[in-house]
Amino acid sequence: MNSLPELFAMDGHGPYVWSAYAITFAVLALNVVQPWLARRRLVSVEARRRRREVA
Protein backbone atom coordinates (compact mmCIF):
# COMPACT_ATOMS: atom_id res chain seq x y z
CA MET A 1 0.00 0.00 0.00
CA ASN A 2 1.60 3.15 -1.19
CA SER A 3 -0.90 5.82 -0.23
CA LEU A 4 -3.35 6.71 2.48
CA PRO A 5 -6.44 6.38 0.23
CA GLU A 6 -5.33 2.86 -0.70
CA LEU A 7 -4.99 2.05 2.99
CA PHE A 8 -8.55 3.20 3.69
CA ALA A 9 -10.01 1.52 0.59
CA MET A 10 -8.29 -1.86 1.20
CA ASP A 11 -9.20 -3.15 -2.26
CA GLY A 12 -12.91 -2.52 -1.66
CA HIS A 13 -13.00 -4.06 1.80
CA GLY A 14 -12.32 -0.79 3.61
CA PRO A 15 -15.86 0.06 4.74
CA TYR A 16 -16.30 -3.38 6.32
CA VAL A 17 -12.89 -3.38 7.98
CA TRP A 18 -13.06 0.16 9.33
CA SER A 19 -16.64 -0.22 10.55
CA ALA A 20 -15.59 -3.41 12.38
CA TYR A 21 -12.76 -1.48 14.04
CA ALA A 22 -15.14 1.35 14.97
CA ILE A 23 -17.69 -1.03 16.51
CA THR A 24 -14.96 -2.84 18.44
CA PHE A 25 -13.55 0.36 19.88
CA ALA A 26 -17.07 1.59 20.76
CA VAL A 27 -17.79 -1.63 22.67
CA LEU A 28 -14.43 -1.41 24.46
CA ALA A 29 -15.14 2.20 25.41
CA LEU A 30 -18.55 1.22 26.77
CA ASN A 31 -16.93 -1.56 28.80
CA VAL A 32 -14.76 1.07 30.47
CA VAL A 33 -17.23 3.93 30.83
CA GLN A 34 -20.34 2.04 31.95
CA PRO A 35 -18.88 0.54 35.18
CA TRP A 36 -17.23 3.86 35.99
CA LEU A 37 -20.57 5.68 35.71
CA ALA A 38 -22.34 2.97 37.71
CA ARG A 39 -19.77 3.27 40.49
CA ARG A 40 -20.14 7.05 40.61
CA ARG A 41 -23.91 6.65 40.80
CA LEU A 42 -23.63 4.04 43.58
CA VAL A 43 -21.27 6.21 45.63
CA SER A 44 -23.61 9.17 45.23
CA VAL A 45 -26.68 7.17 46.30
CA GLU A 46 -24.81 5.71 49.28
CA ALA A 47 -23.60 9.15 50.39
CA ARG A 48 -27.16 10.48 50.17
CA ARG A 49 -28.43 7.53 52.22
CA ARG A 50 -25.80 8.09 54.92
CA ARG A 51 -26.61 11.80 55.13
CA ARG A 52 -30.28 10.92 55.53
CA GLU A 53 -29.51 8.45 58.35
CA VAL A 54 -27.41 10.99 60.25
CA ALA A 55 -30.08 13.69 60.03
MODELLER restraints for C-alpha pairs under 7 A, 6 or more apart:
rsr = mdl.restraints
at = mdl.atoms
rsr.add(forms.Gaussian(group=physical.xy_distance, feature=features.Distance(at['CA:1:A'], at['CA:7:A']), mean=6.17, stdev=0.5))
rsr.add(forms.Gaussian(group=physical.xy_distance, feature=features.Distance(at['CA:8:A'], at['CA:14:A']), mean=5.49, stdev=0.5))
